[in-house]
Amino acid sequence: MILQKLSRRVKIGVVLITIGQFLTQLPSACAEQFVLFDVTFAYTKEDADNSKPSKSHFYVKDNQLNPNRPKDWTSPVDYRNGTVHIRLEVIEKP
């Protein structure tokens, strides 16, 4: 009886180890990522009134963009059809 239980446990252990080895061989599910910009700025009423082309928008300029960003957004990684995550933190407001 003990031999039968031990044998069953060993079989289960072998199956679990085999599954674990298989899962570690799968490609990673993490997507390629990069930071496009990380900017801290003061935004005033005057900025909102005078921004162009659209009022009350802050426009991130070329010199504020990450210089190491991908030049081609479609290959080898297709960022263009991906997902963007934006984090905004308001530090102070009137």
ROVO-532458 format. One record per residue: residue number from 1; x, y, z of N, C-alpha, C, O in turn. Coordinates in Angstrom, 3 decimals, always signed. Each point is the difference from the previous one (the first is absolute). Example, Ala and Ser with C-alpha at 12.3 -4.5 7.8 and 13.67 -1.06 7.14 Angstrom:
BEGIN
<i=1, nX=+13.190, nY=-5.690, nZ=+7.800, caX=-0.890, caY=+1.190, caZ=+0.000, cX=+0.900, cY=+1.200, cZ=+0.000, oX=+1.036, oY=-0.019, oZ=+0.665>
<i=2, nX=-1.386, nY=+1.069, nZ=-1.385, caX=+0.820, caY=+1.190, caZ=+0.060, cX=-0.770, cY=+1.090, cZ=+0.730, oX=+0.509, oY=+1.108, oZ=+0.169>
***
This chain:
BEGIN
<i=1, nX=+0.823, nY=-1.194, nZ=+0.000, caX=-0.823, caY=+1.194, caZ=+0.000, cX=+0.867, cY=+1.258, cZ=+0.000, oX=-0.249, oY=+0.926, oZ=-0.773>
<i=2, nX=+1.271, nY=-0.888, nZ=+1.640, caX=+0.902, caY=+1.156, caZ=+0.034, cX=+0.737, cY=+0.116, cZ=-1.324, oX=+0.205, oY=+1.106, oZ=-0.499>
<i=3, nX=+0.191, nY=-2.227, nZ=-0.070, caX=+0.704, caY=-0.008, caZ=-1.277, cX=-0.882, cY=+0.569, cZ=-1.111, oX=+0.488, oY=+0.722, oZ=-0.869>
<i=4, nX=-1.778, nY=-1.042, nZ=+0.892, caX=-0.915, caY=+0.520, caZ=-1.012, cX=-0.157, cY=+1.514, cZ=+0.143, oX=-0.005, oY=+0.708, oZ=-1.007>
<i=5, nX=-0.123, nY=-0.192, nZ=+2.242, caX=-0.130, caY=+1.441, caZ=+0.224, cX=+1.278, cY=+0.725, cZ=-0.405, oX=-0.051, oY=+1.055, oZ=-0.632>
<i=6, nX=+1.183, nY=-1.618, nZ=+0.994, caX=+1.280, caY=+0.612, caZ=-0.347, cX=+0.156, cY=+0.044, cZ=-1.513, oX=+0.439, oY=+1.002, oZ=-0.565>
<i=7, nX=-0.797, nY=-2.076, nZ=-0.063, caX=+0.093, caY=-0.077, caZ=-1.450, cX=-0.879, cY=+1.071, cZ=-0.651, oX=+0.407, oY=+0.634, oZ=-0.973>
<i=8, nX=-1.601, nY=-0.437, nZ=+1.508, caX=-0.912, caY=+1.017, caZ=-0.537, cX=+0.581, cY=+1.395, cZ=+0.205, oX=-0.068, oY=+0.835, oZ=-0.901>
<i=9, nX=+0.641, nY=-0.574, nZ=+2.079, caX=+0.612, caY=+1.302, caZ=+0.278, cX=+1.180, cY=+0.253, cZ=-0.923, oX=+0.185, oY=+1.111, oZ=-0.496>
<i=10, nX=+0.602, nY=-2.134, nZ=+0.273, caX=+1.149, caY=+0.144, caZ=-0.900, cX=-0.480, cY=+0.328, cZ=-1.407, oX=+0.576, oY=+0.858, oZ=-0.668>
<i=11, nX=-1.629, nY=-1.536, nZ=+0.213, caX=-0.542, caY=+0.267, caZ=-1.332, cX=-0.494, cY=+1.443, cZ=-0.105, oX=+0.260, oY=+0.680, oZ=-0.993>
<i=12, nX=-0.964, nY=-0.221, nZ=+2.011, caX=-0.501, caY=+1.383, caZ=+0.006, cX=+1.173, cY=+0.974, cZ=-0.018, oX=-0.032, oY=+1.003, oZ=-0.712>
<i=13, nX=+1.068, nY=-1.301, nZ=+1.496, caX=+1.188, caY=+0.857, caZ=+0.027, cX=+0.676, cY=+0.081, cZ=-1.354, oX=+0.411, oY=+1.078, oZ=-0.430>
<i=14, nX=-0.294, nY=-2.207, nZ=-0.240, caX=+0.621, caY=-0.027, caZ=-1.329, cX=-0.828, cY=+0.819, cZ=-0.986, oX=+0.558, oY=+0.739, oZ=-0.812>
<i=15, nX=-1.870, nY=-0.862, nZ=+0.874, caX=-0.876, caY=+0.770, caZ=-0.886, cX=+0.158, cY=+1.496, cZ=+0.276, oX=+0.108, oY=+0.789, oZ=-0.939>
<i=16, nX=-0.094, nY=-0.389, nZ=+2.205, caX=+0.143, caY=+1.417, caZ=+0.347, cX=+1.347, cY=+0.548, cZ=-0.448, oX=+0.075, oY=+1.120, oZ=-0.506>
<i=17, nX=+0.980, nY=-1.890, nZ=+0.683, caX=+1.325, caY=+0.440, caZ=-0.442, cX=+0.021, cY=+0.151, cZ=-1.518, oX=+0.562, oY=+0.964, oZ=-0.520>
<i=18, nX=-1.164, nY=-1.900, nZ=-0.182, caX=-0.051, caY=+0.063, caZ=-1.465, cX=-0.768, cY=+1.235, cZ=-0.459, oX=+0.435, oY=+0.697, oZ=-0.917>
<i=19, nX=-1.565, nY=-0.424, nZ=+1.544, caX=-0.789, caY=+1.193, caZ=-0.345, cX=+0.812, cY=+1.259, cZ=+0.297, oX=+0.017, oY=+0.930, oZ=-0.806>
<i=20, nX=+0.650, nY=-0.896, nZ=+1.947, caX=+0.822, caY=+1.154, caZ=+0.364, cX=+1.110, cY=+0.246, cZ=-1.004, oX=+0.257, oY=+1.145, oZ=-0.372>
<i=21, nX=+0.402, nY=-2.204, nZ=-0.070, caX=+1.061, caY=+0.146, caZ=-0.996, cX=-0.567, cY=+0.506, cZ=-1.323, oX=+0.624, oY=+0.823, oZ=-0.669>
<i=22, nX=-1.788, nY=-1.306, nZ=+0.294, caX=-0.638, caY=+0.456, caZ=-1.233, cX=-0.324, cY=+1.493, cZ=+0.076, oX=+0.255, oY=+0.745, oZ=-0.946>
<i=23, nX=-0.814, nY=-0.319, nZ=+2.070, caX=-0.385, caY=+1.406, caZ=+0.148, cX=+1.206, cY=+0.926, cZ=-0.008, oX=-0.095, oY=+1.125, oZ=-0.490>
<i=24, nX=+1.219, nY=-1.571, nZ=+1.019, caX=+1.194, caY=+0.857, caZ=+0.001, cX=+0.602, cY=+0.121, cZ=-1.390, oX=+0.797, oY=+0.906, oZ=-0.242>
<i=25, nX=-1.154, nY=-1.788, nZ=-0.670, caX=+0.514, caY=+0.061, caZ=-1.366, cX=-0.825, cY=+0.922, cZ=-0.893, oX=+0.441, oY=+0.351, oZ=-1.094>
<i=26, nX=-1.628, nY=+0.045, nZ=+1.542, caX=-0.856, caY=+0.872, caZ=-0.801, cX=+0.603, cY=+1.392, cZ=-0.074, oX=+0.672, oY=+0.427, oZ=+0.939>
<i=27, nX=-0.897, nY=+0.295, nZ=-2.041, caX=+0.504, caY=+1.363, caZ=-0.086, cX=-0.664, cY=+0.884, cZ=+1.053, oX=-1.128, oY=-0.253, oZ=+0.423>
<i=28, nX=+1.829, nY=+1.261, nZ=-0.021, caX=-0.496, caY=+0.906, caZ=+1.032, cX=-1.237, cY=+0.744, cZ=-0.498, oX=-0.084, oY=+0.357, oZ=-1.175>
<i=29, nX=-0.872, nY=-0.126, nZ=+2.070, caX=-1.229, caY=+0.705, caZ=-0.362, cX=+0.163, cY=+1.511, cZ=+0.112, oX=-0.937, oY=+0.739, oZ=-0.303>
<i=30, nX=+2.095, nY=-0.268, nZ=+0.727, caX=+0.233, caY=+1.435, caZ=+0.146, cX=+0.239, cY=+0.630, cZ=-1.364, oX=+0.776, oY=-0.520, oZ=-0.802>
<i=31, nX=-1.429, nY=+1.617, nZ=+0.543, caX=+0.181, caY=+0.706, caZ=-1.260, cX=+1.173, cY=+0.966, cZ=+0.111, oX=+0.378, oY=+0.420, oZ=+1.093>
<i=32, nX=+0.183, nY=-0.079, nZ=-2.233, caX=+1.039, caY=+1.024, caZ=-0.035, cX=-0.643, cY=+1.331, cZ=+0.385, oX=-1.112, oY=+0.310, oZ=-0.427>
<i=33, nX=+1.823, nY=+0.471, nZ=+1.239, caX=-0.529, caY=+1.276, caZ=+0.461, cX=+1.077, cY=+1.067, cZ=-0.094, oX=+1.191, oY=-0.309, oZ=-0.049>
<i=34, nX=-1.616, nY=+1.563, nZ=+0.023, caX=+0.927, caY=+1.120, caZ=+0.100, cX=-0.763, cY=+1.206, cZ=+0.535, oX=-1.226, oY=+0.064, oZ=-0.085>
<i=35, nX=+1.964, nY=+0.879, nZ=+0.632, caX=-0.586, caY=+1.250, caZ=+0.492, cX=+0.146, cY=+1.024, cZ=-1.115, oX=+1.115, oY=+0.272, oZ=-0.445>
<i=36, nX=-2.215, nY=+0.296, nZ=-0.008, caX=+0.046, caY=+1.000, caZ=-1.063, cX=+0.412, cY=+1.358, cZ=+0.555, oX=+0.835, oY=+0.689, oZ=-0.586>
<i=37, nX=-1.425, nY=-0.307, nZ=+1.721, caX=+0.425, caY=+1.240, caZ=+0.651, cX=-0.300, cY=-0.064, cZ=+1.483, oX=-0.910, oY=-0.696, oZ=+0.452>
<i=38, nX=+1.712, nY=+1.452, nZ=+0.292, caX=-0.159, caY=+0.124, caZ=+1.453, cX=+0.275, cY=+1.465, cZ=+0.294, oX=+1.154, oY=+0.410, oZ=+0.125>
<i=39, nX=-2.218, nY=+0.378, nZ=-0.014, caX=+0.124, caY=+1.453, caZ=+0.047, cX=-0.698, cY=+0.551, cZ=+1.235, oX=-1.100, oY=-0.428, oZ=+0.349>
<i=40, nX=+1.748, nY=+1.376, nZ=+0.301, caX=-0.628, caY=+0.779, caZ=+1.070, cX=-0.093, cY=+1.435, cZ=-0.509, oX=+0.992, oY=+0.563, oZ=-0.464>
<i=41, nX=-2.169, nY=+0.021, nZ=+0.551, caX=-0.170, caY=+1.351, caZ=-0.526, cX=-1.026, cY=+0.759, cZ=+0.825, oX=-0.853, oY=-0.589, oZ=+0.664>
<i=42, nX=+0.957, nY=+1.917, nZ=-0.723, caX=-0.998, caY=+0.884, caZ=+0.611, cX=-0.946, cY=+0.427, cZ=-1.125, oX=+0.446, oY=+0.361, oZ=-1.089>
<i=43, nX=-1.733, nY=-0.404, nZ=+1.354, caX=-0.996, caY=+0.353, caZ=-1.007, cX=-0.889, cY=+1.084, cZ=+0.580, oX=-0.686, oY=-0.215, oZ=+0.999>
<i=44, nX=+0.700, nY=+1.366, nZ=-1.623, caX=-0.725, caY=+1.159, caZ=+0.519, cX=-1.242, cY=+0.289, cZ=-0.843, oX=-0.197, oY=-0.594, oZ=-1.060>
<i=45, nX=-0.615, nY=+1.490, nZ=+1.535, caX=-1.180, caY=+0.449, caZ=-0.757, cX=+0.447, cY=+0.616, cZ=-1.316, oX=-0.642, oY=-0.195, oZ=-1.032>
<i=46, nX=+1.732, nY=+0.930, nZ=+1.068, caX=+0.538, caY=+0.607, caZ=-1.222, cX=+0.400, cY=-1.088, cZ=-1.013, oX=-0.255, oY=+0.137, oZ=-1.196>
<i=47, nX=+0.878, nY=-1.206, nZ=+1.683, caX=+0.344, caY=-1.119, caZ=-0.890, cX=-1.262, cY=-0.579, cZ=-0.641, oX=-0.015, oY=-0.294, oZ=-1.195>
<i=48, nX=-1.026, nY=+0.134, nZ=+1.982, caX=-1.253, caY=-0.560, caZ=-0.508, cX=-0.633, cY=+0.920, cZ=-1.040, oX=-0.545, oY=-0.469, oZ=-0.999>
<i=49, nX=+0.618, nY=+1.767, nZ=+1.234, caX=-0.604, caY=+0.959, caZ=-0.926, cX=+0.784, cY=+0.133, cZ=-1.298, oX=-0.577, oY=+0.317, oZ=-1.040>
<i=50, nX=+1.886, nY=-0.556, nZ=+1.088, caX=+0.852, caY=+0.266, caZ=-1.162, cX=+0.559, cY=-1.246, cZ=-0.689, oX=+0.748, oY=+0.135, oZ=-0.968>
<i=51, nX=-1.074, nY=-1.310, nZ=+1.420, caX=+0.576, caY=-1.194, caZ=-0.637, cX=-0.589, cY=-0.195, cZ=-1.393, oX=-1.178, oY=+0.270, oZ=-0.234>
<i=52, nX=+2.012, nY=-0.740, nZ=-0.680, caX=-0.429, caY=-0.200, caZ=-1.383, cX=+0.447, cY=-1.375, cZ=-0.449, oX=+1.081, oY=-0.433, oZ=+0.401>
<i=53, nX=-1.828, nY=-0.259, nZ=-1.188, caX=-1.204, caY=+0.420, caZ=-0.713, cX=-1.283, cY=-0.100, cZ=+0.820, oX=-1.020, oY=+0.551, oZ=-0.413>
<i=54, nX=+1.031, nY=-1.225, nZ=+1.548, caX=-1.226, caY=-0.160, caZ=+0.767, cX=+0.162, cY=+0.638, cZ=+1.374, oX=+1.030, oY=-0.168, oZ=+0.653>
<i=55, nX=-2.037, nY=+0.891, nZ=-0.226, caX=+0.036, caY=+0.645, caZ=+1.316, cX=+0.016, cY=-1.042, cZ=+1.111, oX=-0.549, oY=-1.091, oZ=-0.155>
<i=56, nX=+1.164, nY=+1.422, nZ=+1.245, caX=+0.089, caY=-0.797, caZ=+1.235, cX=+0.593, cY=-1.400, cZ=-0.181, oX=-0.404, oY=-0.947, oZ=+0.675>
<i=57, nX=+1.363, nY=+0.829, nZ=-1.590, caX=+0.778, caY=-1.227, caZ=-0.141, cX=+1.467, cY=+0.321, cZ=+0.254, oX=+0.476, oY=+1.077, oZ=-0.360>
<i=58, nX=+0.227, nY=-1.998, nZ=+0.970, caX=+1.453, caY=+0.135, caZ=+0.119, cX=+0.622, cY=-0.863, cZ=-1.081, oX=-0.317, oY=-1.183, oZ=-0.118>
<i=59, nX=+1.193, nY=+1.769, nZ=-0.662, caX=+0.629, caY=-0.731, caZ=-1.097, cX=+1.427, cY=-0.358, cZ=+0.380, oX=+0.819, oY=+0.875, oZ=+0.281>
<i=60, nX=-0.533, nY=-2.157, nZ=-0.275, caX=+1.350, caY=-0.474, caZ=+0.282, cX=+0.807, cY=+0.183, cZ=-1.277, oX=-0.343, oY=-0.551, oZ=-1.047>
<i=61, nX=+1.414, nY=+1.325, nZ=+1.141, caX=+0.826, caY=+0.317, caZ=-1.167, cX=+1.083, cY=-1.058, cZ=-0.203, oX=+0.259, oY=-0.823, oZ=+0.878>
<i=62, nX=+0.365, nY=+0.863, nZ=-2.049, caX=+1.033, caY=-0.980, caZ=-0.369, cX=+1.110, cY=-0.124, cZ=+1.028, oX=+0.459, oY=-1.107, oZ=+0.285>
<i=63, nX=-0.019, nY=+2.231, nZ=+0.278, caX=+1.113, caY=-0.058, caZ=+0.962, cX=-0.412, cY=-0.632, cZ=+1.332, oX=+0.864, oY=-0.298, oZ=+0.825>
<i=64, nX=-2.164, nY=+0.087, nZ=-0.598, caX=-0.486, caY=-0.644, caZ=+1.223, cX=-0.271, cY=-1.493, cZ=-0.198, oX=-0.263, oY=-0.719, oZ=+0.964>
<i=65, nX=+0.327, nY=+0.261, nZ=-2.203, caX=-0.228, caY=-1.413, caZ=-0.297, cX=+1.274, cY=-0.804, cZ=+0.239, oX=+1.108, oY=+0.523, oZ=-0.120>
<i=66, nX=-1.275, nY=-1.771, nZ=+0.452, caX=+1.127, caY=-0.894, caZ=+0.237, cX=+0.803, cY=-0.152, cZ=-1.298, oX=-0.537, oY=-0.477, oZ=-1.000>
<i=67, nX=+1.821, nY=+0.878, nZ=+1.003, caX=+0.796, caY=-0.131, caZ=-1.227, cX=+0.260, cY=-1.460, cZ=-0.387, oX=+0.353, oY=-0.278, oZ=-1.146>
<i=68, nX=-0.523, nY=-0.651, nZ=+2.083, caX=+0.228, caY=-1.421, caZ=-0.270, cX=-1.274, cY=-0.742, cZ=-0.386, oX=-0.016, oY=-1.231, oZ=-0.024>
<i=69, nX=-1.046, nY=+1.962, nZ=-0.275, caX=-1.252, caY=-0.647, caZ=-0.405, cX=+0.205, cY=-0.681, cZ=-1.353, oX=+0.891, oY=+0.387, oZ=-0.755>
<i=70, nX=-1.698, nY=-1.387, nZ=+0.445, caX=+0.150, caY=-0.688, caZ=-1.284, cX=-0.243, cY=+0.952, cZ=-1.171, oX=-0.900, oY=+0.838, oZ=+0.043>
<i=71, nX=+1.699, nY=-0.977, nZ=-1.063, caX=-0.184, caY=+0.817, caZ=-1.213, cX=-1.145, cY=-0.564, cZ=-0.840, oX=-0.780, oY=+0.757, oZ=-0.578>
<i=72, nX=+0.681, nY=-2.071, nZ=+0.512, caX=-1.063, caY=-0.677, caZ=-0.749, cX=-0.972, cY=-0.612, cZ=+1.006, oX=+0.368, oY=-0.899, oZ=+0.757>
<i=73, nX=-1.605, nY=+1.384, nZ=-0.749, caX=-0.990, caY=-0.464, caZ=+0.980, cX=-0.775, cY=-1.225, cZ=-0.485, oX=-0.949, oY=-0.434, oZ=+0.653>
<i=74, nX=+1.349, nY=-0.123, nZ=-1.797, caX=-0.702, caY=-1.167, caZ=-0.526, cX=+0.867, cY=-1.253, cZ=-0.058, oX=-0.531, oY=-1.108, oZ=-0.071>
<i=75, nX=+1.848, nY=+1.261, nZ=+0.098, caX=+0.875, caY=-1.160, caZ=-0.140, cX=+1.308, cY=+0.237, cZ=+0.748, oX=+0.499, oY=+1.124, oZ=-0.050>
<i=76, nX=+0.076, nY=-2.071, nZ=+0.721, caX=-0.415, caY=-1.389, caZ=+0.120, cX=-1.160, cY=-0.190, cZ=+0.981, oX=-0.652, oY=-1.044, oZ=-0.024>
<i=77, nX=+0.382, nY=+2.029, nZ=+0.887, caX=-1.134, caY=-0.071, caZ=+0.927, cX=-1.062, cY=+0.974, cZ=-0.502, oX=+0.319, oY=+1.145, oZ=-0.321>
<i=78, nX=-1.573, nY=-1.581, nZ=+0.248, caX=-1.084, caY=+0.846, caZ=-0.491, cX=-0.604, cY=+0.803, cZ=+1.154, oX=-1.002, oY=-0.398, oZ=+0.593>
<i=79, nX=+1.634, nY=+1.539, nZ=-0.287, caX=-0.519, caY=+0.877, caZ=+1.057, cX=-1.241, cY=+0.743, cZ=-0.478, oX=-0.878, oY=+0.318, oZ=+0.802>
<i=80, nX=+0.797, nY=-0.040, nZ=-2.087, caX=-1.104, caY=+0.796, caZ=-0.540, cX=-1.354, cY=-0.618, cZ=+0.304, oX=-0.958, oY=+0.730, oZ=+0.257>
<i=81, nX=+0.851, nY=-2.033, nZ=-0.277, caX=-1.264, caY=-0.679, caZ=+0.278, cX=-0.046, cY=-0.553, cZ=+1.417, oX=-0.776, oY=-0.910, oZ=+0.294>
<i=82, nX=+1.602, nY=+1.457, nZ=+0.574, caX=+0.055, caY=-0.468, caZ=+1.377, cX=-0.879, cY=+0.823, cZ=+0.921, oX=-0.968, oY=+0.624, oZ=-0.436>
<i=83, nX=+1.311, nY=-0.629, nZ=+1.703, caX=-0.753, caY=+0.704, caZ=+1.033, cX=+0.903, cY=+1.035, cZ=+0.646, oX=+1.174, oY=-0.261, oZ=+0.260>
<i=84, nX=-1.724, nY=+1.427, nZ=-0.006, caX=+0.769, caY=+1.043, caZ=+0.674, cX=-0.531, cY=+0.144, cZ=+1.423, oX=-1.208, oY=-0.037, oZ=+0.232>
<i=85, nX=+2.116, nY=+0.200, nZ=+0.700, caX=-0.360, caY=+0.239, caZ=+1.398, cX=+0.544, cY=+1.374, cZ=+0.370, oX=+1.196, oY=+0.257, oZ=-0.129>
<i=86, nX=-2.075, nY=+0.616, nZ=+0.586, caX=+0.397, caY=+1.356, caZ=+0.365, cX=-0.217, cY=+0.176, cZ=+1.489, oX=-1.067, oY=-0.310, oZ=+0.530>
<i=87, nX=+2.091, nY=+0.811, nZ=+0.132, caX=-0.107, caY=+0.289, caZ=+1.431, cX=+0.182, cY=+1.494, cZ=+0.163, oX=+1.007, oY=+0.562, oZ=-0.430>
<i=88, nX=-1.970, nY=+0.075, nZ=+1.043, caX=+0.018, caY=+1.437, caZ=+0.224, cX=-0.054, cY=+0.245, cZ=+1.492, oX=-0.838, oY=-0.568, oZ=+0.700>
<i=89, nX=+1.724, nY=+1.407, nZ=-0.218, caX=+0.013, caY=+0.339, caZ=+1.421, cX=-0.075, cY=+1.513, cZ=+0.133, oX=+0.890, oY=+0.710, oZ=-0.470>
<i=90, nX=-1.935, nY=-0.216, nZ=+1.100, caX=-0.132, caY=+1.431, caZ=+0.267, cX=+0.682, cY=+0.265, cZ=+1.332, oX=-0.435, oY=-0.493, oZ=+1.041>
<i=91, nX=+1.497, nY=+1.267, nZ=-1.080, caX=+0.783, caY=+0.266, caZ=+1.207, cX=-0.631, cY=+1.123, cZ=+0.816, oX=-0.039, oY=-0.055, oZ=+1.229>
<i=92, nX=-0.451, nY=+1.068, nZ=-1.925, caX=-0.608, caY=+1.140, caZ=+0.694, cX=-1.013, cY=+0.647, cZ=-0.931, oX=+0.218, oY=+0.090, oZ=-1.208>
<i=93, nX=-1.324, nY=+0.358, nZ=+1.780, caX=-0.959, caY=+0.755, caZ=-0.802, cX=-0.601, cY=+1.104, cZ=+0.858, oX=-0.116, oY=-0.143, oZ=+1.217>
<i=94, nX=-0.267, nY=+1.249, nZ=-1.862, caX=-0.521, caY=+1.153, caZ=+0.764, cX=-1.360, cY=-0.268, cZ=+0.613, oX=-0.560, oY=+0.871, oZ=+0.666>
***
